[in-house]
Amino acid sequence: MPTTFTLKNIPDDVYQSLRASADTHRRSLNSEAIVCLESVLLPGRVTPNERLERARALRSGLPKAKFRPRDIDVLKRKGRA
């Protein structure tokens, strides 16, 4: 059975963001708050096999060349410039 609870002292900027998001998604404030809570507290579960498949797919897209530590240092410095 659904439970009711009240939020107090919501910062104005958080309330305005929730209100804007609810308007954008054509939801009530209550429904938008529930969706936000669910997305944070009940994230989709990924099985170990799905995680492995994702890692293998990412790895297969990497270049086959091996990087030496010196090459990595040069690339790091280049990225910071």
C-alpha positions, 0 to 999 in steps of 0.5 A, spaced: 500 500 500 502 506 498 505 511 503 504 518 504 509 523 507 511 530 507 517 534 505 518 540 509 524 546 508 525 544 501 530 549 498 527 554 493 532 552 487 530 545 488 523 546 488 523 551 482 527 545 479 522 540 480 517 544 478 520 546 471 521 538 470 514 536 472 512 541 467 516 539 462 514 532 463 507 534 464 507 531 471 504 533 477 509 535 482 508 529 486 509 524 480 515 528 478 518 527 485 516 520 485 520 519 479 526 522 481 526 518 487 525 512 484 531 514 479 536 515 484 534 509 489 532 504 484 537 504 479 536 498 474 540 492 475 546 490 471 547 482 471 555 480 471 554 478 464 551 484 461 557 488 465 562 483 462 559 484 455 559 492 455 566 491 457 568 487 452 565 491 447 568 497 449 575 494 449 574 491 442 573 498 440 580 500 443 586 501 438 591 494 438 597 498 440 600 498 447 602 504 450 608 505 454 608 509 460 612 514 457 607 515 451 601 515 457 605 521 460 606 525 454 599 524 452 597 526 459 601 533 459 598 534 452 591 534 455 593 538 460 595 544 456 
